[in-house]
């Protein structure tokens, strides 16, 4: 938008990240992500979902979709609860926190985890708490009917990636169907032409990517070195 309004501004060198370069990941947008969540939540009575405490757009989409489908959102992660309370992302009446996993004083009503099970619910937690939650509810296996898990896919280089298979293994052990979702906040390679057309740089420098040569190949097709 800035360059559209200031056409006299010229860019010699563009420094651009390339997180998704070379990835076979399906390009899912936030709206795609919401539609997938909606399909899952409309077909089950309960959802356990993981989210990074800084991924506010994803958290907001989870909570909004849950409320739209009559699922009461509960937070079972101290970091998530503190973040949601500090920025007032969600209305206090829309969310309750699970005191088994949240000791901090926050402006949300608290409940015990055993009170959550059996109702229509979204249980929002983190990668670091979900295995403990699954172990905790092991004795409530008879209540785990029509329940699914939405697991946010971690960044390709993130430490959470290592734990992903372990988490999925635990979910499957208890008969919970995991759905892997990630709406990338980074551009996808097919969008590079739009970026270059808008900025019109002479040169390009890739960062935050393991495949910088792909960016140079793609950029060269549009006359950028």
C-alpha positions in Angstrom: 0.0 0.0 0.0 2.8 2.4 0.9 4.5 1.8 -2.5 1.3 2.2 -4.3 0.8 5.6 -2.7 4.4 6.6 -3.2 5.4 5.6 -6.7 8.5 7.7 -6.6 10.1 5.4 -4.0 12.5 2.9 -5.5 13.8 -0.2 -3.9 17.3 -1.4 -4.8 17.6 -4.5 -2.6 14.8 -6.5 -1.1 15.6 -8.6 2.0 12.9 -11.2 2.2 12.3 -14.3 4.3 11.6 -17.7 2.7 10.2 -20.0 5.3 7.9 -21.9 3.0 10.4 -22.2 0.1 10.8 -25.8 -0.9 8.1 -27.0 1.4 5.4 -29.4 0.2 2.9 -28.0 2.8 -0.5 -27.2 1.4 -1.0 -23.4 1.3 -3.7 -22.9 3.8 -4.9 -19.3 4.5 -6.5 -18.2 7.8 -10.0 -18.4 6.2 -9.2 -21.9 5.0 -8.2 -22.8 8.5 -11.4 -21.5 9.9 -13.5 -23.6 7.5 -11.6 -26.7 8.4 -12.1 -26.0 12.1 -15.8 -25.5 11.5 -16.2 -28.8 9.7 -14.4 -30.6 12.6 -16.3 -28.8 15.4 -19.7 -29.3 13.7 -19.3 -33.1 13.8 -18.0 -33.7 17.3 -19.0 -32.9 20.9 -15.6 -32.0 22.1 -12.2 -30.8 20.7 -8.8 -30.6 22.3 -6.6 -28.1 20.5 -3.0 -27.0 20.8 -1.9 -23.5 20.0 1.3 -21.4 20.6 0.5 -18.6 23.1 1.7 -16.0 20.6 -0.4 -17.3 17.7 -3.2 -14.9 18.5 -5.0 -15.2 15.2 -5.1 -19.0 15.4 -6.4 -18.8 19.0 -9.0 -16.2 18.1 -10.2 -18.4 15.2 -10.5 -21.5 17.4 -12.5 -19.7 20.1 -14.8 -17.9 17.6 -15.5 -21.1 15.7 -16.1 -23.0 18.9 -18.6 -20.4 20.2 -20.4 -20.5 16.8 -20.8 -24.2 17.1 -22.0 -24.2 20.7 -18.7 -25.5 22.2 -17.6 -23.8 25.4 -14.0 -22.8 25.3 -11.7 -23.8 28.2 -8.0 -22.9 28.6 -5.7 -25.5 30.1 -2.4 -23.7 29.7 -1.0 -21.1 32.0 0.8 -19.2 29.3 -2.3 -19.1 27.1 -4.4 -18.0 30.0 -2.1 -15.2 31.0 -1.8 -14.0 27.4 -5.5 -14.0 26.7 -6.2 -12.2 30.0 -3.5 -9.5 29.4 -4.6 -8.5 25.9 -8.4 -9.1 26.3 -8.5 -11.0 23.0 -11.7 -12.8 24.1 -14.6 -11.8 26.3 -14.3 -13.1 29.9 -17.7 -14.8 29.7 -16.6 -16.7 26.6 -13.7 -18.5 28.3 -13.1 -20.5 31.5 -9.7 -21.7 32.7 -8.9 -25.2 34.0 -7.4 -24.8 37.4 -5.6 -28.1 37.2 -3.2 -26.5 34.7 -3.5 -22.8 35.5 -2.3 -21.5 38.8 -2.0 -17.8 37.8 -4.6 -15.3 38.8 -6.5 -14.3 35.7 -9.8 -12.7 35.0 -11.6 -15.8 33.9 -13.9 -18.2 35.8 -12.0 -21.4 36.9 -13.2 -25.0 36.7 -11.7 -28.5 37.2 -10.8 -30.6 34.2 -13.3 -33.3 35.2 -16.1 -30.7 35.0 -15.2 -30.0 31.4 -15.5 -33.6 30.1 -19.0 -34.7 28.9 -20.1 -31.2 27.8 -19.7 -29.6 24.4 -16.3 -28.1 24.8 -13.1 -26.7 23.2 -10.1 -27.5 25.5 -7.3 -25.1 24.4 -3.8 -26.0 25.5 -0.2 -26.0 24.5 2.3 -28.6 23.1 3.8 -28.7 26.5 0.6 -29.6 28.4 -1.4 -31.8 26.1 0.3 -35.1 27.0 -0.3 -34.4 30.7 -3.9 -33.6 29.9 -4.3 -36.8 28.0 -2.8 -38.8 30.9 -5.1 -37.0 33.3 -8.3 -37.9 31.4 -7.2 -41.5 31.0 -9.6 -42.6 33.8 -12.4 -40.8 32.0 -12.1 -42.8 28.8 -15.8 -43.7 28.8 -16.5 -40.0 28.3 -14.3 -39.5 25.3 -17.0 -40.0 22.8 -17.3 -37.8 19.7 -14.0 -36.2 20.6 -11.3 -34.9 18.2 -8.0 -33.1 18.4 -6.8 -30.1 16.4 -3.0 -30.0 16.5 -1.4 -26.8 15.3 1.5 -27.7 13.0 4.7 -26.2 14.3 7.2 -24.1 12.3 9.5 -26.3 10.2 12.6 -25.4 12.3 10.7 -25.2 15.6 11.6 -27.3 18.6 7.9 -28.3 18.8 8.3 -30.2 15.5 10.3 -32.9 17.3 7.5 -33.5 19.7 4.7 -33.6 17.1 4.9 -37.3 16.4 5.0 -38.1 20.1 1.9 -36.0 20.7 0.0 -37.6 17.8 1.0 -41.1 19.1 -0.5 -40.3 22.5 -3.7 -39.0 20.9 -4.1 -42.1 18.8 -3.4 -44.3 21.8 -6.5 -43.0 23.4 -8.6 -43.1 20.2 -8.5 -39.4 19.6 -8.5 -38.4 15.9 -5.9 -35.7 15.4 -6.3 -33.1 12.6 -3.1 -31.2 11.7 -3.7 -27.6 10.8 -1.3 -24.7 10.2 -2.2 -21.4 8.5 1.2 -20.0 7.8 1.8 -16.3 8.5 4.5 -16.3 5.8 4.0 -15.9 2.1 3.9 -19.0 -0.2 6.2 -19.3 -3.2 3.3 -18.8 -5.6 2.7 -15.4 -4.1 6.3 -14.2 -4.8 5.4 -12.6 -8.2 2.8 -10.4 -6.5 5.4 -9.3 -4.0 8.0 -8.5 -6.6 5.4 -6.7 -8.9 4.5 -4.4 -6.0 8.0 -3.7 -4.8 10.0 -3.9 -8.0 13.4 -4.5 -6.5 16.6 -4.7 -8.5 18.2 -7.3 -6.2 16.9 -9.8 -3.7 18.5 -11.3 -0.5 16.8 -14.3 1.0 16.9 -14.9 4.8 15.3 -17.4 7.2 15.3 -20.3 4.7 17.2 -23.5 4.1 16.7 -23.2 0.4 17.8 -19.7 -0.7 18.6 -21.0 -4.2 14.9 -21.5 -4.9 14.2 -17.9 -4.2 16.9 -16.8 -6.6 15.6 -19.1 -9.3 12.0 -17.8 -8.9 13.1 -14.2 -8.7 15.3 -14.5 -11.8 12.2 -15.5 -13.8 10.9 -12.0 -13.1 14.2 -10.2 -13.9 15.3 -9.9 -10.3 18.8 -11.0 -9.3 
